[in-house]
Structures are given as C-alpha cells and as structure tokens.
Amino acid sequence: MRFDVFTLFPGMFAGPFGESIIKRAIDAGLIEIHIHNIRDYGVGKHKITDDMAYGGGGGMVMKPEPIFAAVESVLADERDPRSTIHAPRPKTPIILMSASGRTFTQAIAKELVQHPRLALICGHYEGVDERVREHLCTDEISIGDYILTGGELPAMVVIDAVARLVPGVLPPGVPDEESHAAGLLEYPHYTRPAEFRGWRVPDVLLSGNHAEIAKWRREQAERRTRERAKKSSE
C-alpha cells in the first residue's frame, strides 16, 4: 500500500516512520510512504505557499495553487484524459486532514485500507483555501475535537492505524484481537513477574484454561468499555 503525504514540514515525519512496526513494514516492502513538500510547488521565485485571508482576520491561509500543483503532479498517472475539469478526480482518495472532517475511527481505517493508495493533505496556519476542499479533496478526516498546529500529526495517526491493517504488517489475527476491532476496548495485559509489590496477576491468567481466559478477557473488555462510556457521558 502506498501513502502520499503533502506537507509544508516534511521533516516532522522522519522520526515516527523510521521506527518500530512502520519501519519494518517499509523495509519489507509492504507499504510505501512518500512525503511531498508543498513548498517545492510554491508560487514565484520565493516559493510562496500562503497569503492573507480575503475579508481580513488573523493568520495566513495556504494558497490553492501549490497544493493543486503538488497533488496533480504526484497523481498525474491517475488523471482521466477525458476530463474537462482542471482538478483530477483520481481513483486514489485525496484526504484533507481537517478539524471539520469526519472523526477518525477504526471503522474508517478498515475502509481506507481497501485502497491501494491514499493521498493526505496536511493543512497549516489558518487552514487551506476553500477551493482545495471543494474541488480537489474527496474526503476530510479529523482525529478529534481539539486544536493542533497542523495536519501532520493527524496524518501520522491515520497512516499508523491504516498500515497496521495491511496484510503481513502484523502477525495473523492480531488486528482482529486488538482494541476497537470488535467494538470493545482492549482487556488488561500482564507479564512476569506473577507478583509485583504485592499486586498479583489474576489467577485465571495463570490457570492454563484457555476457555476461562477468553471469557475473562471478554468480560474485562466489556467492563472497560462500559466504564469509558460512563465517563464520557459525565
């Protein structure tokens, strides 16, 4: 699976994608992550990528020309030559990381992994020109109702969650067992020692009875899910 990320700050992605599961998936050829600097497509000799908002107001707005140019250049192989509109509507989803988008969930991650390629646009400053949203993007995704500096961190979250679902990235069966996969939070985990500072591992986990262990884990996952739902409603 291939991810194309469009950003003004490509350096932000070096660390997270150079470690752990994502790095191993890249090394194994299971996923590709390509980071594209929108500034390379900036306007004029100074490569301008933002400007003041029409109508006034604080902050700068990312200009449409560099974003369109970057995405169209990278996805050029997917353009429909019969199209009469300026912006291509490729097979690859073009996702704007935006606070006004639909809230990211495990269900959306499962939806996105069905595509062989995703394009993610990272907004910054006061956001992007509305024409990017209306005429280039095919989807908008938010990772929650809070304010971040830009779309880079949300893009990393989406890539991490989707990449884990790519066949071969995790051992068989692991994605289905993880938190949220069955609509429940994950059950508690324990490892050695069996007792630490007087706190013992539940006896059922030491029993070797796999049916009872599975039952306990299910009960604990349901309990955690109920407790979080209660806290969220308070």
N, C-alpha and C positions, 0 to 999 in steps of 0.2 A: 504494500500500500504506500502511496506517496502523499506527503503533505507539503504544500507550498504556502509559506508564510510571508506576508507583505508587511513590512515594518520600517519605521524610521530608526530603530535601535536594534540592529541585528546582533550586537554583542551580548544582549541580555539572554540569548538562547544558548550560548556556548556551554555554560555550566550544567544546566538541567539535562540537556540532551547528550552530554558526554559522560554520564554516569549510569550505573545500575541497569535496570531492565531495558530502558530505551536504547542505551548504548549497545547492549548485547543484541537487541533486535536489529539495529542498524548494521552491526558487524556481520550478522547472519544473513543480511540481505532480505529480511522480512519486511522492513519498512525503509522508506527514504524520507528525509526531512530536508527541504531546500528553503533557505532563508533568503529573501529578496529585499534589498534595500530600496525603499521607495525614493530615497534621495537621489539615487542614480538616474531617476527619471524626472528630476525636478525641472522647473521652468527657468530658462535662461542660463547665462554663464555661471550664475551663483547657485543654480540648482534649488530654486525656491520651492518649498513644499507646503507652505501655509501662508495665510493672509488674514487681514482683519475681516470681521463679520459685517456683512451688509446690515444696516439698521442699527449698528452700534452694539455695545455690550462688551463685557470683559473677555479676554482670552482670544486666541487665534484659532482659525478653522483650517483644517487640512484641505488643500486645493484639490479639485477633481482631476485636473489633467495628469499629474504624476501617478495617481492611483489607477486611473483608467489605462494609462500607458504601460504601467508595470504589469497589471493583470493581463491585459490584452497581449503583451509581448510574450509572457510566460505561457499563456494558454492559447497561443496562436494556432497550434496544431489542432485545436478543437473548434475553431470557428466554422460556422456554416457559410460557405461561399455564396449561397443563395440569399443570405440575409440582407435586408436593405437598411437595417438599423445600425447605428455606429457601434454600439456595445454588443459583443457576442453573448449569446446565451448558451454556454457550453454544457456538456454533459456533467462536468465537474461542478459540484456545489461551490458557490462563492459566498463565503460566510463572513459577515461583518461582526466582529466582537463588539457588542454594544449593550449598554445598560437597558435599552428599550427592547432588547430581543427576548425570545422565549427562554425561560430559565433552564439551564442545562441539567439533565438527569441521566441516569443510567439507560433509560429507555431511548433517549436521543443518541447516546453513544452507540447503542446497538443499531440504531437507524443509520448513523453515519458510516459505520464500519462496512456497510453493504456497498459503499462506493470504493472504487479502486484508487480514487484521488480526491483530495479536498484542498480548497484554497481558502486561507484565512487572512482577513484584513484586520490589522491592528490599528485602531484609531488612537489619537493622542490629542493633547491640548483640549479645546472645547468640543472636539469631535471632527467628523468629516462632513464635507459639503453634501447636502441632502441628495444631490443628483447621483452620488455614489450609491446611496441607499436605494434610490428609486430605480435606477437604470443599469446598475452593474451587479449588485448583490442579489443572490437568490434566497438568502436566509440571514437571520440575525440571531445571535446567541449571547445570553448573559449568564454569568456564573453566580449571580446573587444580587440582592438589593443593597449594595454598598458602593462607595465611590473608590475607584482605583486611578492611578496616574495615567494608565493607557491600557490598550488591549493586549499587551504582550503576555502578562501573567494569565489572563483568561485563555489565550491561545495555547499556552503550555498545558493548562489543565485539560482542555479539550483533547489535545494530541495525546497526552498521557493516558486518559481514560479510554480513548478510541484504540490506541495502539495495543493496549493490553488485551483487546478482544480479537486482534488479528491472529488467525490460526498459527500456532507454533511459537508465539511470543511467550506464553505461559504454558506450563505443563497441562496435559489434557484434563479437563474437568475443573480446573482451578477457577476460571472466570465464573462458572455456574455456582460455585460454592461461596463466592465472596459476598460481602455485604451489599445489599440492594439488589443482587441478581434475582432473588426470589421475593423481592418486595419487603424484605426484613433487614434490620441491622445485623451486623455480624455478632456471633456468640463470643464469649470471653475465651482468651487463649492463655495457656500455661505451659511452662517448660521446667526443666530441672533447675534448682532442687525441689523436691516434693514439699519441703517446708522451708520457709524463709522468714526469719524474725517472728516466728510463731504463727505465721499465716500459711495454712496448708492448702495444697491443691485439692479440689473436691474429689472425694473418694471415688466417685463414678468414673472419673477420667483415668484412675489407676487400676480399675477393675478388669480391664481387658474385654468387657462385654460391649461389643460394638453396637448392638441394638439399643442398649441403655444409654450409651454415649451419644448416639444420634438423637435419641429422644431428649436427653438433657440439653444438647446444643440447640435443638429446635425450640424448646421451652425458654431457654435463655435469650435466644434471638427475638422471640415474641415479646418477652418481658422488656427487653431493651427498647424495642420498637414502641411499645405502649408508653413506656416512661418518657421517651423523647417526644412523642405526640402530646403527652400531657404537659410537658414543659413548654412546648411550642405554643400551646393554647393559653398559657397563663399570662 
